[in-house]
């Protein structure tokens, strides 16, 4: 079982937004390039696993894990293979 029943795209985005190499807490941002990317980021945000910004301004649309998202990421990475 995947935690918490994440789609393949949601798992990938959650895992790709890894902890910051300096603090170990803040997520590394993922650039949102397509409508599908935004849909995945919105779904993760609704689950309370991160936040998204943009598009607009100097940066493109971005997704970042929050503390809960990083905890779920760690659980997903350590769960046994199905």
LINZI-V896382 format. One record per pair of residues at least 24 apart in sequence whose C-alpha atoms are under 7 Angstrom apart, sorted by the first residue. I is the first residue (numbers start at 1). GAP is how many residues later the second one is. If there is no record, write none. Layout:
i->I gap->GAP
i->I gap->GAP
This chain:
i->1 gap->81
i->3 gap->73
i->9 gap->31
i->10 gap->30
i->10 gap->34
i->14 gap->51
i->14 gap->55
i->14 gap->59
i->15 gap->58
i->17 gap->47
i->17 gap->48
i->19 gap->51
i->25 gap->42
i->26 gap->40
i->27 gap->37
i->27 gap->38
i->27 gap->39
i->28 gap->36
i->29 gap->33
i->29 gap->34
i->29 gap->35
i->30 gap->32
i->30 gap->33
i->30 gap->34
i->31 gap->29
i->31 gap->30
i->31 gap->31
i->31 gap->32
i->32 gap->29
i->32 gap->30
i->32 gap->31
